[in-house]
Amino acid sequence: MARTKRLYRADKRLFKREDAITCAGEFDHLQNQNARQTTDFLDALRPAGFRRRLEYLMLFESEECAKNYFVRMDSSERKLYEVEVLRDEIVHWGDMHLVDLINASFLRGEGPDPALAKRYWNSERTDQPCVEVLVPAGKVIRQIVVRPADAARRLKRQYPELYAEMRAKAGVPPE
């Protein structure tokens, strides 16, 4: 088995090929209230021996999942990277759809089910998982170009409400 694994990262920072990439550090301060609640909830229920999630570099196992999260980033500065990591340094595999379910419960004003956090930390998967991989660091292999028109189509298809909200924020009339 190969000692390395290729994964994917949506990020606002600019990297070149072969650059080391680690946790951004400032991401904690950039989270909205809902995302912060979700992060705090997961961290409160994390198993012993794990650092806070935001202390790790968060990557995606599949390019498709990375692109889906990439288009949700509200920034023209967003970039998508293919990143190589050492398999031995992978700390955790978690299903981002479980994180999304926790996040949605906060959006509805409900308390999330602790069983969802347990499933995430036990690396359990939903029927259609979007796997997040936590590592201390990686190496940038390449930047993946996502054309704005492709990003807009993906956003409209995957997240129609967010698509409409982002268009309204930009002053673009509804379709």
ZAZA-736215 format. One record per atom (N, C-alpha, C, O): residue number from 1; residue in one letter; atom name; x, y, z. Coordinates in steps of 0.2 Angstrom, whole numbers. Example, Ala and Ser with C-alpha at 12.3 -4.5 7.8 and 13.67 -1.06 7.14 Angstrom:
// ZAZA-736215
VOVO   i aa at    px    py    pz
VOVO   1  A  N    66   -28    39
VOVO   1  A CA    62   -22    39
VOVO   1  A  C    66   -16    39
VOVO   1  A  O    71   -17    42
VOVO   2  S  N    64   -11    35
VOVO   2  S CA    68    -5    36
VOVO   2  S  C    64     0    39
VOVO   2  S  O    67     6    40
//
This chain:
// ZAZA-736215
VOVO   i aa at    px    py    pz
VOVO   1  M  N     4    -6     0
VOVO   1  M CA     0     0     0
VOVO   1  M  C     4     6     0
VOVO   1  M  O    10     6     3
VOVO   2  A  N     2    11    -4
VOVO   2  A CA     6    17    -4
VOVO   2  A  C     6    21     3
VOVO   2  A  O     2    21     7
VOVO   3  R  N    12    24     4
VOVO   3  R CA    13    28    10
VOVO   3  R  C     9    34    10
VOVO   3  R  O     8    37    16
VOVO   4  T  N     7    37     4
VOVO   4  T CA     4    43     4
VOVO   4  T  C    -3    42     1
VOVO   4  T  O    -5    37    -2
VOVO   5  K  N    -7    48     2
VOVO   5  K CA   -14    48     0
VOVO   5  K  C   -15    55    -3
VOVO   5  K  O   -13    60     0
VOVO   6  R  N   -19    55    -9
VOVO   6  R CA   -21    61   -12
VOVO   6  R  C   -28    63    -9
VOVO   6  R  O   -32    59   -10
VOVO   7  L  N   -28    69    -7
VOVO   7  L CA   -35    72    -4
VOVO   7  L  C   -36    79    -7
VOVO   7  L  O   -32    81   -11
VOVO   8  Y  N   -41    82    -5
VOVO   8  Y CA   -43    89    -8
VOVO   8  Y  C   -45    94    -3
VOVO   8  Y  O   -48    92     3
VOVO   9  R  N   -43   100    -4
VOVO   9  R CA   -44   106     1
VOVO   9  R  C   -47   112    -3
VOVO   9  R  O   -44   114    -8
VOVO  10  A  N   -52   114     0
VOVO  10  A CA   -55   121    -2
VOVO  10  A  C   -52   126     3
VOVO  10  A  O   -52   125     9
VOVO  11  D  N   -49   131     0
VOVO  11  D CA   -45   136     5
VOVO  11  D  C   -45   143     1
VOVO  11  D  O   -46   143    -5
VOVO  12  K  N   -44   148     5
VOVO  12  K CA   -44   155     3
VOVO  12  K  C   -36   157     2
VOVO  12  K  O   -35   162    -1
VOVO  13  R  N   -32   153     4
VOVO  13  R CA   -25   155     4
VOVO  13  R  C   -22   153    -3
VOVO  13  R  O   -24   148    -6
VOVO  14  L  N   -16   156    -5
VOVO  14  L CA   -13   155   -11
VOVO  14  L  C    -7   150   -10
VOVO  14  L  O    -3   152    -6
VOVO  15  F  N    -7   144   -13
VOVO  15  F CA    -1   140   -12
VOVO  15  F  C     2   138   -19
VOVO  15  F  O    -2   139   -24
VOVO  16  K  N     8   136   -19
VOVO  16  K CA    11   134   -25
VOVO  16  K  C    12   126   -25
VOVO  16  K  O    12   124   -19
VOVO  17  R  N    14   123   -30
VOVO  17  R CA    15   116   -30
VOVO  17  R  C    21   115   -25
VOVO  17  R  O    26   119   -25
VOVO  18  E  N    21   110   -21
VOVO  18  E CA    26   107   -17
VOVO  18  E  C    25   111   -10
VOVO  18  E  O    29   110    -5
VOVO  19  D  N    21   116    -9
VOVO  19  D CA    21   120    -3
VOVO  19  D  C    18   116     2
VOVO  19  D  O    14   112     1
VOVO  20  A  N    20   117     8
VOVO  20  A CA    17   113    14
VOVO  20  A  C    11   117    16
VOVO  20  A  O    10   123    15
VOVO  21  I  N     6   113    18
VOVO  21  I CA    -1   116    20
VOVO  21  I  C    -3   114    26
VOVO  21  I  O    -3   108    28
VOVO  22  T  N    -4   118    31
VOVO  22  T CA    -7   116    38
VOVO  22  T  C   -13   120    39
VOVO  22  T  O   -16   123    35
VOVO  23  C  N   -16   119    45
VOVO  23  C CA   -22   122    47
VOVO  23  C  C   -21   130    47
VOVO  23  C  O   -16   132    48
VOVO  24  A  N   -26   133    44
VOVO  24  A CA   -26   140    43
VOVO  24  A  C   -25   144    50
VOVO  24  A  O   -22   149    50
VOVO  25  G  N   -28   141    55
VOVO  25  G CA   -27   145    62
VOVO  25  G  C   -32   150    63
VOVO  25  G  O   -36   150    68
VOVO  26  E  N   -33   154    58
VOVO  26  E CA   -38   160    59
VOVO  26  E  C   -45   158    57
VOVO  26  E  O   -50   162    58
VOVO  27  F  N   -46   152    55
VOVO  27  F CA   -53   149    53
VOVO  27  F  C   -58   150    59
VOVO  27  F  O   -64   151    58
VOVO  28  D  N   -55   149    65
VOVO  28  D CA   -60   149    71
VOVO  28  D  C   -63   156    71
VOVO  28  D  O   -69   156    73
VOVO  29  H  N   -59   161    70
VOVO  29  H CA   -62   168    70
VOVO  29  H  C   -67   170    64
VOVO  29  H  O   -71   174    65
VOVO  30  L  N   -66   166    59
VOVO  30  L CA   -70   168    53
VOVO  30  L  C   -77   164    53
VOVO  30  L  O   -81   166    49
VOVO  31  Q  N   -78   159    57
VOVO  31  Q CA   -84   156    57
VOVO  31  Q  C   -90   160    60
VOVO  31  Q  O   -90   164    64
VOVO  32  N  N   -96   159    56
VOVO  32  N CA  -102   162    59
VOVO  32  N  C  -104   158    65
VOVO  32  N  O  -102   153    67
VOVO  33  Q  N  -109   161    68
VOVO  33  Q CA  -112   159    75
VOVO  33  Q  C  -114   151    74
VOVO  33  Q  O  -112   147    79
VOVO  34  N  N  -117   150    69
VOVO  34  N CA  -120   143    68
VOVO  34  N  C  -114   138    67
VOVO  34  N  O  -114   133    70
VOVO  35  A  N  -109   140    63
VOVO  35  A CA  -104   135    62
VOVO  35  A  C   -99   135    69
VOVO  35  A  O   -97   129    70
VOVO  36  R  N   -99   140    72
VOVO  36  R CA   -95   140    79
VOVO  36  R  C   -99   135    84
VOVO  36  R  O   -96   131    87
VOVO  37  Q  N  -106   135    84
VOVO  37  Q CA  -109   131    88
VOVO  37  Q  C  -108   124    86
VOVO  37  Q  O  -107   119    91
VOVO  38  T  N  -108   122    80
VOVO  38  T CA  -107   115    78
VOVO  38  T  C  -100   113    79
VOVO  38  T  O   -99   107    82
VOVO  39  T  N   -95   117    78
VOVO  39  T CA   -88   115    80
VOVO  39  T  C   -88   114    88
VOVO  39  T  O   -85   109    90
VOVO  40  D  N   -90   119    92
VOVO  40  D CA   -90   118    99
VOVO  40  D  C   -93   112   101
VOVO  40  D  O   -91   108   106
VOVO  41  F  N   -99   110    98
VOVO  41  F CA  -103   104   100
VOVO  41  F  C   -99    98    99
VOVO  41  F  O   -98    93   103
VOVO  42  L  N   -96    97    93
VOVO  42  L CA   -91    92    91
VOVO  42  L  C   -85    91    95
VOVO  42  L  O   -83    86    98
VOVO  43  D  N   -82    97    97
VOVO  43  D CA   -76    97   101
VOVO  43  D  C   -78    95   108
VOVO  43  D  O   -74    92   112
VOVO  44  A  N   -84    97   111
VOVO  44  A CA   -86    95   118
VOVO  44  A  C   -87    87   118
VOVO  44  A  O   -86    85   124
VOVO  45  L  N   -88    84   113
VOVO  45  L CA   -90    77   113
VOVO  45  L  C   -84    73   110
VOVO  45  L  O   -85    67   108
VOVO  46  R  N   -79    76   108
VOVO  46  R CA   -73    72   105
VOVO  46  R  C   -70    67   110
VOVO  46  R  O   -70    69   116
VOVO  47  P  N   -68    62   107
VOVO  47  P CA   -64    57   111
VOVO  47  P  C   -58    59   114
VOVO  47  P  O   -55    64   112
VOVO  48  A  N   -56    57   120
VOVO  48  A CA   -49    58   123
VOVO  48  A  C   -44    57   118
VOVO  48  A  O   -44    52   114
VOVO  49  G  N   -39    62   118
VOVO  49  G CA   -33    61   113
VOVO  49  G  C   -34    65   107
VOVO  49  G  O   -29    66   103
VOVO  50  F  N   -40    67   105
VOVO  50  F CA   -41    72    99
VOVO  50  F  C   -40    79   101
VOVO  50  F  O   -43    81   106
VOVO  51  R  N   -36    83    97
VOVO  51  R CA   -36    90    98
VOVO  51  R  C   -43    93    95
VOVO  51  R  O   -47    89    92
VOVO  52  R  N   -44    99    96
VOVO  52  R CA   -50   102    93
VOVO  52  R  C   -50   101    85
VOVO  52  R  O   -44   101    83
VOVO  53  R  N   -55   100    82
VOVO  53  R CA   -56    99    75
VOVO  53  R  C   -52   105    71
VOVO  53  R  O   -48   103    66
VOVO  54  L  N   -53   111    73
VOVO  54  L CA   -50   117    70
VOVO  54  L  C   -42   117    70
VOVO  54  L  O   -39   121    67
VOVO  55  E  N   -39   113    74
VOVO  55  E CA   -32   112    75
VOVO  55  E  C   -29   108    70
VOVO  55  E  O   -23   107    69
VOVO  56  Y  N   -33   104    66
VOVO  56  Y CA   -31   100    61
VOVO  56  Y  C   -32   103    54
VOVO  56  Y  O   -37   107    53
VOVO  57  L  N   -29   101    49
VOVO  57  L CA   -30   102    42
VOVO  57  L  C   -36    98    40
VOVO  57  L  O   -35    92    41
VOVO  58  M  N   -41   101    37
VOVO  58  M CA   -47    97    35
VOVO  58  M  C   -47    96    28
VOVO  58  M  O   -47   101    24
VOVO  59  L  N   -47    90    26
VOVO  59  L CA   -47    88    18
VOVO  59  L  C   -52    84    17
VOVO  59  L  O   -56    81    21
VOVO  60  F  N   -54    83    10
VOVO  60  F CA   -59    79     8
VOVO  60  F  C   -56    73     4
VOVO  60  F  O   -51    74     1
VOVO  61  E  N   -59    67     5
VOVO  61  E CA   -57    61     2
VOVO  61  E  C   -58    61    -6
VOVO  61  E  O   -54    59   -10
VOVO  62  S  N   -64    65    -8
VOVO  62  S CA   -66    65   -15
VOVO  62  S  C   -66    72   -17
VOVO  62  S  O   -67    77   -14
VOVO  63  E  N   -64    73   -24
VOVO  63  E CA   -64    79   -27
VOVO  63  E  C   -71    82   -27
VOVO  63  E  O   -72    88   -27
VOVO  64  E  N   -76    77   -29
VOVO  64  E CA   -83    80   -29
VOVO  64  E  C   -85    83   -23
VOVO  64  E  O   -88    88   -23
VOVO  65  C  N   -84    80   -17
VOVO  65  C CA   -86    83   -11
VOVO  65  C  C   -82    89    -9
VOVO  65  C  O   -85    94    -7
VOVO  66  A  N   -76    89   -11
VOVO  66  A CA   -72    96   -10
VOVO  66  A  C   -75   101   -14
VOVO  66  A  O   -76   107   -12
VOVO  67  K  N   -77   100   -21
VOVO  67  K CA   -80   105   -25
VOVO  67  K  C   -87   107   -22
VOVO  67  K  O   -89   113   -23
VOVO  68  N  N   -91   102   -19
VOVO  68  N CA   -97   104   -16
VOVO  68  N  C   -96   109   -10
VOVO  68  N  O  -100   114   -10
VOVO  69  Y  N   -91   108    -6
VOVO  69  Y CA   -90   113    -1
VOVO  69  Y  C   -86   119    -3
VOVO  69  Y  O   -87   125    -1
VOVO  70  F  N   -82   119    -9
VOVO  70  F CA   -79   124   -12
VOVO  70  F  C   -84   129   -14
VOVO  70  F  O   -83   135   -13
VOVO  71  V  N   -89   127   -17
VOVO  71  V CA   -94   132   -20
VOVO  71  V  C   -98   135   -15
VOVO  71  V  O  -101   141   -16
VOVO  72  R  N   -98   133    -9
VOVO  72  R CA  -102   136    -3
VOVO  72  R  C   -98   141     0
VOVO  72  R  O  -100   145     4
VOVO  73  M  N   -91   142    -1
VOVO  73  M CA   -87   147     2
VOVO  73  M  C   -89   153    -1
VOVO  73  M  O   -89   154    -8
VOVO  74  D  N   -91   158     3
VOVO  74  D CA   -93   165     0
VOVO  74  D  C   -87   169    -1
VOVO  74  D  O   -86   174     3
VOVO  75  S  N   -83   168    -6
VOVO  75  S CA   -77   172    -7
VOVO  75  S  C   -75   171   -14
VOVO  75  S  O   -75   165   -17
VOVO  76  S  N   -73   176   -17
VOVO  76  S CA   -70   176   -24
VOVO  76  S  C   -63   173   -23
VOVO  76  S  O   -59   172   -28
VOVO  77  E  N   -60   173   -17
VOVO  77  E CA   -53   171   -16
VOVO  77  E  C   -52   164   -15
VOVO  77  E  O   -47   161   -14
VOVO  78  R  N   -58   160   -15
VOVO  78  R CA   -58   153   -14
VOVO  78  R  C   -53   149   -20
VOVO  78  R  O   -53   151   -25
VOVO  79  K  N   -50   144   -17
VOVO  79  K CA   -46   140   -22
VOVO  79  K  C   -47   132   -20
VOVO  79  K  O   -49   131   -14
VOVO  80  L  N   -46   128   -24
VOVO  80  L CA   -46   121   -23
VOVO  80  L  C   -40   118   -25
VOVO  80  L  O   -37   119   -30
VOVO  81  Y  N   -37   113   -20
VOVO  81  Y CA   -31   110   -21
VOVO  81  Y  C   -31   103   -20
VOVO  81  Y  O   -35   100   -16
VOVO  82  E  N   -27    99   -24
VOVO  82  E CA   -25    92   -22
VOVO  82  E  C   -19    92   -18
VOVO  82  E  O   -14    96   -19
VOVO  83  V  N   -20    88   -12
VOVO  83  V CA   -15    88    -7
VOVO  83  V  C   -13    81    -6
VOVO  83  V  O   -17    77    -6
VOVO  84  E  N    -6    80    -5
VOVO  84  E CA    -4    74    -3
VOVO  84  E  C    -2    74     4
VOVO  84  E  O     1    78     7
VOVO  85  V  N    -4    68     8
VOVO  85  V CA    -3    67    15
VOVO  85  V  C     0    60    16
VOVO  85  V  O     0    56    12
VOVO  86  L  N     4    60    22
VOVO  86  L CA     6    53    23
VOVO  86  L  C     1    49    27
VOVO  86  L  O    -3    52    31
VOVO  87  R  N    -1    43    25
VOVO  87  R CA    -6    39    27
VOVO  87  R  C    -5    39    35
VOVO  87  R  O   -10    39    39
VOVO  88  D  N     1    38    37
VOVO  88  D CA     2    37    45
VOVO  88  D  C     0    43    49
VOVO  88  D  O    -1    42    55
VOVO  89  E  N    -1    49    45
VOVO  89  E CA    -2    55    49
VOVO  89  E  C   -10    56    49
VOVO  89  E  O   -12    61    52
VOVO  90  I  N   -14    52    46
VOVO  90  I CA   -21    53    46
VOVO  90  I  C   -24    52    53
VOVO  90  I  O   -23    47    56
VOVO  91  V  N   -27    57    56
VOVO  91  V CA   -29    57    63
VOVO  91  V  C   -37    54    63
VOVO  91  V  O   -38    50    67
VOVO  92  H  N   -41    56    58
VOVO  92  H CA   -48    54    58
VOVO  92  H  C   -51    55    51
VOVO  92  H  O   -49    59    47
VOVO  93  W  N   -56    50    50
VOVO  93  W CA   -60    50    44
VOVO  93  W  C   -67    52    47
VOVO  93  W  O   -70    48    51
VOVO  94  G  N   -70    57    45
VOVO  94  G CA   -77    58    47
VOVO  94  G  C   -82    60    41
VOVO  94  G  O   -79    63    36
VOVO  95  D  N   -88    59    42
VOVO  95  D CA   -93    60    37
VOVO  95  D  C   -96    67    38
VOVO  95  D  O   -99    69    43
VOVO  96  M  N   -94    72    33
VOVO  96  M CA   -96    79    34
VOVO  96  M  C  -104    79    33
VOVO  96  M  O  -107    84    36
VOVO  97  H  N  -107    74    31
VOVO  97  H CA  -115    75    31
VOVO  97  H  C  -117    74    38
VOVO  97  H  O  -123    77    40
VOVO  98  L  N  -114    71    42
VOVO  98  L CA  -116    71    50
VOVO  98  L  C  -115    78    53
VOVO  98  L  O  -119    80    57
VOVO  99  V  N  -109    81    51
VOVO  99  V CA  -108    88    53
VOVO  99  V  C  -113    93    50
VOVO  99  V  O  -116    97    54
VOVO 100  D  N  -115    92    44
VOVO 100  D CA  -121    96    41
VOVO 100  D  C  -127    95    45
VOVO 100  D  O  -131   100    46
VOVO 101  L  N  -129    89    47
VOVO 101  L CA  -135    87    51
VOVO 101  L  C  -135    91    58
VOVO 101  L  O  -140    94    60
VOVO 102  I  N  -129    91    61
VOVO 102  I CA  -128    95    67
VOVO 102  I  C  -129   102    66
VOVO 102  I  O  -133   106    70
VOVO 103  N  N  -126   105    61
VOVO 103  N CA  -127   112    59
VOVO 103  N  C  -134   114    57
VOVO 103  N  O  -136   119    60
VOVO 104  A  N  -137   109    54
VOVO 104  A CA  -145   111    52
VOVO 104  A  C  -149   111    58
VOVO 104  A  O  -154   115    59
VOVO 105  S  N  -147   107    63
VOVO 105  S CA  -151   107    70
VOVO 105  S  C  -150   114    73
VOVO 105  S  O  -155   117    76
VOVO 106  F  N  -144   117    73
VOVO 106  F CA  -143   123    76
VOVO 106  F  C  -147   129    72
VOVO 106  F  O  -150   133    75
VOVO 107  L  N  -147   128    65
VOVO 107  L CA  -151   133    61
VOVO 107  L  C  -158   133    63
VOVO 107  L  O  -161   138    62
VOVO 108  R  N  -161   127    64
VOVO 108  R CA  -168   126    66
VOVO 108  R  C  -169   128    73
VOVO 108  R  O  -175   129    75
VOVO 109  G  N  -164   130    77
VOVO 109  G CA  -165   132    84
VOVO 109  G  C  -166   126    89
VOVO 109  G  O  -168   127    94
VOVO 110  E  N  -164   120    86
VOVO 110  E CA  -165   114    90
VOVO 110  E  C  -158   112    93
VOVO 110  E  O  -153   114    90
VOVO 111  G  N  -158   109    98
VOVO 111  G CA  -152   106   101
VOVO 111  G  C  -150   100    97
VOVO 111  G  O  -154    95    96
VOVO 112  P  N  -144    99    95
VOVO 112  P CA  -142    93    90
VOVO 112  P  C  -142    87    95
VOVO 112  P  O  -141    87   101
VOVO 113  D  N  -143    81    91
VOVO 113  D CA  -142    75    94
VOVO 113  D  C  -135    72    96
VOVO 113  D  O  -131    72    91
VOVO 114  P  N  -133    71   102
VOVO 114  P CA  -126    69   103
VOVO 114  P  C  -124    63    99
VOVO 114  P  O  -118    61    98
VOVO 115  A  N  -129    59    97
VOVO 115  A CA  -128    53    94
VOVO 115  A  C  -125    54    87
VOVO 115  A  O  -121    50    84
VOVO 116  L  N  -126    60    84
VOVO 116  L CA  -123    62    78
VOVO 116  L  C  -116    63    79
VOVO 116  L  O  -112    61    75
VOVO 117  A  N  -114    67    84
VOVO 117  A CA  -107    68    86
VOVO 117  A  C  -103    61    87
VOVO 117  A  O   -97    60    85
VOVO 118  K  N  -106    57    90
VOVO 118  K CA  -103    50    92
VOVO 118  K  C  -102    47    85
VOVO 118  K  O   -97    44    84
VOVO 119  R  N  -107    47    81
VOVO 119  R CA  -106    44    74
VOVO 119  R  C  -100    47    70
VOVO 119  R  O   -96    43    67
VOVO 120  Y  N  -100    53    71
VOVO 120  Y CA   -94    57    67
VOVO 120  Y  C   -88    54    70
VOVO 120  Y  O   -83    52    66
VOVO 121  W  N   -87    55    77
VOVO 121  W CA   -80    53    80
VOVO 121  W  C   -79    45    79
VOVO 121  W  O   -73    43    80
VOVO 122  N  N   -84    41    78
VOVO 122  N CA   -83    34    77
VOVO 122  N  C   -82    32    70
VOVO 122  N  O   -81    26    68
VOVO 123  S  N   -81    38    66
VOVO 123  S CA   -80    37    58
VOVO 123  S  C   -86    33    55
VOVO 123  S  O   -85    30    50
VOVO 124  E  N   -92    33    58
VOVO 124  E CA   -98    30    54
VOVO 124  E  C  -100    35    48
VOVO 124  E  O   -98    41    48
VOVO 125  R  N  -103    31    43
VOVO 125  R CA  -105    35    37
VOVO 125  R  C  -112    35    36
VOVO 125  R  O  -115    30    38
VOVO 126  T  N  -114    40    33
VOVO 126  T CA  -121    40    30
VOVO 126  T  C  -122    36    24
VOVO 126  T  O  -117    34    22
VOVO 127  D  N  -128    36    21
VOVO 127  D CA  -129    32    15
VOVO 127  D  C  -125    35     9
VOVO 127  D  O  -122    31     5
VOVO 128  Q  N  -124    41     9
VOVO 128  Q CA  -120    45     4
VOVO 128  Q  C  -115    49     7
VOVO 128  Q  O  -115    55     7
VOVO 129  P  N  -109    46    10
VOVO 129  P CA  -104    50    14
VOVO 129  P  C  -100    55    10
VOVO 129  P  O   -99    54     4
VOVO 130  C  N   -99    60    13
VOVO 130  C CA   -94    65    11
VOVO 130  C  C   -88    65    16
VOVO 130  C  O   -89    68    21
VOVO 131  V  N   -83    62    15
VOVO 131  V CA   -78    60    20
VOVO 131  V  C   -73    66    21
VOVO 131  V  O   -70    68    16
VOVO 132  E  N   -73    68    27
VOVO 132  E CA   -68    73    29
VOVO 132  E  C   -62    69    32
VOVO 132  E  O   -63    65    36
VOVO 133  V  N   -56    72    31
VOVO 133  V CA   -50    68    34
VOVO 133  V  C   -46    74    37
VOVO 133  V  O   -45    79    35
VOVO 134  L  N   -45    72    44
VOVO 134  L CA   -41    77    48
VOVO 134  L  C   -33    75    48
VOVO 134  L  O   -32    69    50
VOVO 135  V  N   -29    79    47
VOVO 135  V CA   -22    78    47
VOVO 135  V  C   -18    84    50
VOVO 135  V  O   -21    89    50
VOVO 136  P  N   -12    83    52
VOVO 136  P CA    -8    89    54
VOVO 136  P  C    -6    94    49
VOVO 136  P  O    -6   100    49
VOVO 137  A  N    -4    91    43
VOVO 137  A CA    -2    94    37
VOVO 137  A  C    -1    90    31
VOVO 137  A  O    -2    84    31
VOVO 138  G  N     0    93    25
VOVO 138  G CA     0    90    19
VOVO 138  G  C     5    94    14
VOVO 138  G  O     8    99    16
VOVO 139  K  N     5    92     8
VOVO 139  K CA     9    95     3
VOVO 139  K  C     5    96    -3
VOVO 139  K  O     2    92    -5
VOVO 140  V  N     5   102    -5
VOVO 140  V CA     1   104   -11
VOVO 140  V  C     4   101   -17
VOVO 140  V  O    10   102   -19
VOVO 141  I  N    -1    97   -21
VOVO 141  I CA     1    94   -27
VOVO 141  I  C     0    99   -33
VOVO 141  I  O     4   100   -38
VOVO 142  R  N    -6   101   -33
VOVO 142  R CA    -8   106   -38
VOVO 142  R  C   -15   110   -36
VOVO 142  R  O   -18   108   -32
VOVO 143  Q  N   -16   115   -40
VOVO 143  Q CA   -22   119   -39
VOVO 143  Q  C   -27   117   -44
VOVO 143  Q  O   -25   116   -50
VOVO 144  I  N   -33   115   -42
VOVO 144  I CA   -38   113   -47
VOVO 144  I  C   -42   119   -49
VOVO 144  I  O   -45   123   -45
VOVO 145  V  N   -42   120   -55
VOVO 145  V CA   -46   126   -58
VOVO 145  V  C   -53   124   -58
VOVO 145  V  O   -55   120   -62
VOVO 146  V  N   -57   128   -55
VOVO 146  V CA   -65   128   -56
VOVO 146  V  C   -67   134   -59
VOVO 146  V  O   -67   140   -56
VOVO 147  R  N   -70   134   -65
VOVO 147  R CA   -72   140   -68
VOVO 147  R  C   -78   143   -64
VOVO 147  R  O   -82   139   -62
VOVO 148  P  N   -79   149   -64
VOVO 148  P CA   -85   152   -61
VOVO 148  P  C   -91   150   -63
VOVO 148  P  O   -96   149   -59
VOVO 149  A  N   -92   149   -69
VOVO 149  A CA   -99   146   -72
VOVO 149  A  C  -100   139   -69
VOVO 149  A  O  -106   138   -68
VOVO 150  D  N   -95   135   -69
VOVO 150  D CA   -96   128   -66
VOVO 150  D  C   -97   128   -59
VOVO 150  D  O  -101   124   -57
VOVO 151  A  N   -94   133   -55
VOVO 151  A CA   -95   133   -48
VOVO 151  A  C  -103   136   -47
VOVO 151  A  O  -106   133   -43
VOVO 152  A  N  -105   140   -51
VOVO 152  A CA  -112   143   -51
VOVO 152  A  C  -117   137   -52
VOVO 152  A  O  -122   137   -49
VOVO 153  R  N  -116   133   -57
VOVO 153  R CA  -120   128   -59
VOVO 153  R  C  -120   123   -53
VOVO 153  R  O  -126   120   -51
VOVO 154  R  N  -115   121   -51
VOVO 154  R CA  -114   116   -45
VOVO 154  R  C  -118   119   -39
VOVO 154  R  O  -122   115   -36
VOVO 155  L  N  -117   125   -37
VOVO 155  L CA  -120   128   -32
VOVO 155  L  C  -128   128   -33
VOVO 155  L  O  -132   127   -28
VOVO 156  K  N  -130   130   -39
VOVO 156  K CA  -137   130   -40
VOVO 156  K  C  -140   123   -39
VOVO 156  K  O  -146   122   -37
VOVO 157  R  N  -137   118   -42
VOVO 157  R CA  -139   111   -42
VOVO 157  R  C  -139   108   -35
VOVO 157  R  O  -144   105   -32
VOVO 158  Q  N  -133   109   -31
VOVO 158  Q CA  -133   106   -24
VOVO 158  Q  C  -136   110   -19
VOVO 158  Q  O  -138   107   -14
VOVO 159  Y  N  -136   117   -19
VOVO 159  Y CA  -138   121   -14
VOVO 159  Y  C  -142   127   -17
VOVO 159  Y  O  -140   132   -16
VOVO 160  P  N  -148   125   -19
VOVO 160  P CA  -152   130   -23
VOVO 160  P  C  -154   136   -18
VOVO 160  P  O  -154   142   -20
VOVO 161  E  N  -155   135   -12
VOVO 161  E CA  -157   141    -7
VOVO 161  E  C  -151   145    -6
VOVO 161  E  O  -151   152    -6
VOVO 162  L  N  -145   142    -5
VOVO 162  L CA  -139   146    -4
VOVO 162  L  C  -137   150   -11
VOVO 162  L  O  -135   156   -11
VOVO 163  Y  N  -138   147   -17
VOVO 163  Y CA  -137   150   -23
VOVO 163  Y  C  -141   156   -24
VOVO 163  Y  O  -139   162   -26
VOVO 164  A  N  -148   156   -22
VOVO 164  A CA  -152   162   -22
VOVO 164  A  C  -150   167   -17
VOVO 164  A  O  -150   173   -19
VOVO 165  E  N  -148   165   -11
VOVO 165  E CA  -146   170    -6
VOVO 165  E  C  -139   173    -8
VOVO 165  E  O  -139   180    -8
VOVO 166  M  N  -135   170   -11
VOVO 166  M CA  -129   173   -14
VOVO 166  M  C  -130   178   -20
VOVO 166  M  O  -127   183   -20
VOVO 167  R  N  -134   176   -24
VOVO 167  R CA  -136   180   -30
VOVO 167  R  C  -139   187   -27
VOVO 167  R  O  -138   192   -29
VOVO 168  A  N  -144   186   -22
VOVO 168  A CA  -147   192   -19
VOVO 168  A  C  -142   196   -16
VOVO 168  A  O  -142   203   -16
VOVO 169  K  N  -137   193   -12
VOVO 169  K CA  -132   197    -9
VOVO 169  K  C  -128   201   -14
VOVO 169  K  O  -125   207   -12
VOVO 170  A  N  -127   198   -20
VOVO 170  A CA  -123   201   -25
VOVO 170  A  C  -127   206   -29
VOVO 170  A  O  -124   210   -34
VOVO 171  G  N  -133   207   -27
VOVO 171  G CA  -138   212   -31
VOVO 171  G  C  -140   209   -38
VOVO 171  G  O  -142   213   -42
VOVO 172  V  N  -140   202   -39
VOVO 172  V CA  -142   199   -45
VOVO 172  V  C  -149   197   -44
VOVO 172  V  O  -151   194   -39
VOVO 173  P  N  -154   199   -49
VOVO 173  P CA  -161   198   -48
VOVO 173  P  C  -162   190   -48
VOVO 173  P  O  -158   186   -51
VOVO 174  P  N  -167   188   -45
VOVO 174  P CA  -169   180   -45
VOVO 174  P  C  -170   178   -52
VOVO 174  P  O  -172   182   -57
VOVO 175  E  N  -169   172   -53
VOVO 175  E CA  -170   169   -60
VOVO 175  E  C  -177   167   -61
VOVO 175  E  O  -179   165   -66
//
